[in-house]
Amino acid sequence: MSNDRLENMTLREKYKAADVIVRELIEHVELGFLPKVQGLERLVEPQEASGVYRLQENAATDRTIRDEVGVVLESELFTDDVFDRLRALLESINGDVSEILK
């Protein structure tokens, strides 16, 4: 969020916007990011047989793993963007509350 936009928002609007962003972040992490990470973990997890690790018969190729890592990284970039928007709002809220308490 731009500083100009934040300066024009009331404290109540900032709280509401932060609530919306927190919900967006939670939804994204729970329904988007974590399932992608878990899928990648399953893809690269070694199979154990009698204490000796061996490749699965249908082991993923390097390309498949690279593509899945790309999907996870793309999702992580979105997570960072949402978090940065939330941080900007929370810092602005903190500044407003500090001014009120002076």
C-alpha positions in Angstrom: 0.0 0.0 0.0 1.3 3.4 -0.8 2.0 5.9 2.0 -0.3 8.5 0.4 -3.2 6.1 0.5 -2.4 5.1 4.1 -2.3 8.7 5.2 -5.8 9.3 3.8 -7.3 6.4 5.7 -8.9 6.7 9.1 -7.7 4.5 11.9 -11.0 2.5 11.6 -10.4 2.0 7.9 -6.9 0.8 8.6 -8.1 -1.7 11.1 -10.7 -3.0 8.7 -8.2 -3.3 5.9 -5.7 -5.1 8.1 -8.4 -7.5 9.1 -9.1 -8.3 5.4 -5.4 -8.7 4.7 -4.9 -11.0 7.7 -7.8 -13.2 6.5 -6.4 -13.2 2.9 -3.0 -14.2 4.3 -4.4 -17.0 6.5 -6.5 -18.4 3.6 -3.6 -18.2 1.2 -1.2 -20.0 3.6 -3.7 -22.7 4.6 -5.3 -23.4 1.2 -2.5 -22.4 -1.2 1.0 -22.3 0.1 1.1 -25.2 2.6 -0.6 -27.7 0.3 2.0 -26.8 -2.4 4.9 -27.3 0.1 3.4 -30.6 1.3 3.1 -31.8 -2.2 6.7 -31.0 -2.9 7.7 -32.8 0.3 5.9 -35.9 -0.8 7.5 -35.6 -4.2 11.0 -35.6 -2.9 10.7 -37.8 0.1 12.8 -41.0 -0.1 11.2 -44.4 0.2 12.5 -46.6 2.9 12.7 -50.4 2.6 14.4 -52.5 5.2 16.3 -49.5 6.5 17.8 -48.8 3.1 16.6 -45.9 1.0 15.9 -46.6 -2.6 14.3 -44.7 -5.4 10.7 -45.1 -6.1 9.8 -47.0 -9.2 7.9 -43.9 -10.3 10.4 -41.4 -8.9 10.0 -37.8 -9.9 12.3 -36.4 -12.6 14.6 -33.4 -11.9 12.3 -31.4 -14.2 9.2 -32.3 -12.3 10.9 -31.3 -9.0 12.2 -28.1 -10.5 8.7 -27.2 -11.8 7.2 -27.9 -8.4 9.8 -25.8 -6.6 9.0 -23.0 -9.0 5.3 -23.3 -8.1 6.2 -23.1 -4.4 8.5 -20.1 -4.9 5.8 -18.3 -6.9 3.3 -18.9 -4.1 5.9 -17.7 -1.6 6.3 -14.4 -3.5 2.6 -13.9 -3.2 2.8 -14.6 0.5 5.6 -12.0 0.8 3.5 -9.4 -1.1 0.5 -9.9 1.2 2.7 -9.8 4.3 4.3 -6.6 3.1 0.9 -4.9 2.7 -0.1 -6.1 6.1 3.2 -4.8 7.6 2.7 -1.4 6.1 -0.8 -1.2 7.5 0.3 -2.3 11.0 3.1 0.2 11.0 0.7 3.0 10.0 -1.7 1.9 12.7 1.1 1.9 15.3 2.0 5.4 14.3 -1.6 6.6 14.5 -2.1 5.0 17.9 1.2 6.5 19.2 0.1 10.0 18.1 -3.2 9.5 20.0 -1.4 8.4 23.1 1.0 11.4 23.2 
